[in-house]
Amino acid sequence: MRMFAKLFIMLLAFAAVGCCKNDGADFAKDIPAGERPAMQEIFDKASSGDTNAQAYLGVLFYTGTIGRNHDAAYTWFKRASDNGSGEADYFISEMYETGVHLNQNSEEAFKYLRSSAEKGFTSARFKLAEMYLNGEKTEVLDKDQLVNWVKAYADQDNATAKELLGKLDPESVKKDTPKNTKKKSSKK
């Protein structure tokens, strides 16, 4: 009887470890067999603490690429966020903003959006600039910081950034426009 009890406890422990490994989500069920090894590699990296893999896995669950599962998406986004991912913060912000899986909460949405921007996520920076231009949260957004963030991308020839910069700070666009550089012809 004692041996049976030990085997039963070991079986329960093994089952619990197996369930926890996948966070209760069978991520392979909707993936074609040929793609499962690559997905397993991403899952293994995410489970080992790889921030990019965690954020990517969150996106895959959030978008339904590997089976829509907002519980799993949030879990992976939160792990990636805690490890410094601006992308994960952006998606958590979106979840709060839209009320997908989380209770709709504009303050939490803004907090995560701002964190995403501070971590360098371009989409978050552009969204904050647009919010500023629309008169939203103007009291907590620093225009100079927004201009600097957007200008960095405008300098890389990003059309969206150039358009936003022109709206945020038309003077900075004028300053950066090359002057008329026609050479005067010198007749001798």
C-alpha positions in Angstrom: 0.0 0.0 0.0 2.8 2.4 0.9 4.5 1.8 -2.5 1.1 2.5 -4.3 0.9 5.8 -2.4 4.4 6.9 -3.4 3.7 6.0 -7.0 0.5 7.9 -6.9 2.2 11.0 -5.5 5.0 10.8 -8.1 2.4 10.5 -10.8 0.6 13.6 -9.5 3.8 15.6 -9.3 4.7 14.5 -12.9 1.3 15.6 -14.1 1.5 18.9 -12.3 5.0 19.7 -13.8 3.7 18.8 -17.3 0.7 21.1 -16.9 2.7 24.0 -15.6 5.3 23.7 -18.4 2.8 24.8 -21.0 0.9 27.1 -18.6 -2.2 25.1 -19.2 -2.2 25.9 -22.9 -1.8 23.3 -25.7 0.0 25.7 -28.0 0.7 22.9 -30.6 -2.9 22.0 -31.3 -3.5 24.6 -34.1 0.0 24.4 -35.5 0.8 22.4 -38.6 3.0 19.4 -37.8 5.9 20.8 -39.8 6.0 24.0 -37.8 5.7 22.4 -34.3 9.5 22.0 -33.8 10.1 25.8 -34.4 7.2 26.6 -32.0 8.6 24.3 -29.4 11.9 26.1 -29.7 10.2 29.4 -29.1 8.3 28.1 -26.2 11.5 26.6 -24.7 13.3 29.9 -25.0 10.4 31.8 -23.5 10.2 29.3 -20.6 13.9 29.8 -20.1 13.5 33.6 -19.7 14.2 34.9 -23.2 12.4 38.2 -23.2 11.9 38.4 -27.0 10.6 34.8 -27.1 8.2 35.7 -24.3 6.8 38.7 -26.1 6.6 36.8 -29.4 4.8 34.0 -27.8 2.4 36.5 -26.3 1.7 38.0 -29.7 1.2 34.5 -31.2 -1.5 33.7 -28.5 -3.0 37.2 -28.7 -3.4 37.2 -32.5 -4.6 33.6 -32.6 -1.7 32.4 -34.7 -1.3 29.4 -32.4 -4.8 29.4 -31.1 -6.3 32.5 -29.6 -5.7 32.3 -25.8 -5.8 35.7 -24.0 -4.9 34.1 -20.7 -1.7 32.7 -22.1 -1.0 35.9 -24.1 -1.3 38.1 -20.9 0.9 35.6 -19.0 3.7 35.8 -21.6 3.3 39.6 -22.1 3.5 40.1 -18.3 6.7 38.0 -18.1 8.3 39.8 -21.0 7.2 43.2 -19.5 8.8 42.3 -16.2 12.0 41.5 -18.2 12.0 44.9 -19.9 10.0 44.4 -23.1 8.4 47.6 -24.6 6.5 45.4 -27.1 4.9 43.5 -24.3 4.0 46.7 -22.5 2.3 47.9 -25.7 0.1 44.8 -25.9 -0.8 44.9 -22.3 -1.8 48.6 -22.8 -4.0 47.5 -25.7 -5.6 44.8 -23.6 -6.5 47.4 -20.9 -7.6 49.9 -23.5 -10.0 47.5 -25.3 -11.0 45.4 -22.3 -9.7 42.2 -23.9 -9.1 39.7 -21.1 -8.5 42.5 -18.6 -11.1 45.0 -17.2 -11.0 48.1 -19.3 -8.9 50.7 -17.5 -7.7 53.8 -19.3 -5.2 54.7 -16.6 -3.5 51.3 -16.7 -3.6 51.4 -20.5 -1.8 54.7 -20.4 0.7 53.6 -17.8 1.7 50.6 -19.9 1.8 52.6 -23.1 4.1 55.2 -21.5 6.3 52.4 -20.2 6.4 50.9 -23.7 7.5 54.3 -25.1 10.2 54.8 -22.5 11.5 51.3 -23.3 11.9 52.5 -26.9 8.9 50.8 -28.7 8.3 52.9 -31.8 4.5 52.3 -32.1 4.0 53.4 -28.5 6.0 56.6 -29.1 3.9 57.4 -32.2 0.7 56.7 -30.4 1.6 59.0 -27.5 2.5 61.7 -30.0 -0.9 61.3 -31.6 -2.6 61.4 -28.2 -0.8 64.7 -27.5 -1.9 66.1 -30.8 -5.5 65.0 -30.1 -5.4 66.8 -26.7 -5.4 63.6 -24.7 -3.2 63.4 -21.6 -1.5 66.6 -22.5 -0.9 67.4 -18.8 1.3 64.3 -18.4 3.1 64.2 -21.7 6.2 66.2 -22.3 6.2 67.8 -25.7 9.9 68.1 -26.0 10.4 64.4 -25.1 7.8 63.4 -27.7 9.5 65.6 -30.3 12.8 64.0 -29.6 11.4 60.5 -29.8 9.6 61.2 -33.1 12.6 63.2 -34.5 14.9 60.2 -34.1 12.7 58.2 -36.5 12.1 61.2 -38.8 15.9 61.5 -39.2 15.8 57.9 -40.4 13.4 58.9 -43.2 10.3 57.4 -41.6 7.4 59.0 -43.4 5.0 58.5 -40.4 7.5 60.1 -38.1 8.1 63.1 -40.5 4.3 63.7 -40.7 3.9 63.5 -36.9 7.0 65.7 -36.3 5.5 68.3 -38.7 2.3 68.4 -36.6 4.1 68.3 -33.2 6.8 70.9 -34.0 6.6 72.5 -37.4 9.6 74.7 -36.5 11.9 71.7 -36.1 10.9 70.5 -39.6 11.8 73.9 -41.0 15.1 74.0 -39.2 16.1 70.6 -40.7 15.1 71.4 -44.2 18.2 72.0 -46.4 18.6 75.5 -47.4 18.6 76.5 -51.1 22.0 75.4 -52.1 22.1 76.5 -55.7 25.5 77.7 -56.6 25.6 81.2 -58.0 27.2 81.2 -61.4 30.3 83.4 -61.5 30.8 85.0 -64.8 34.3 86.3 -65.5 
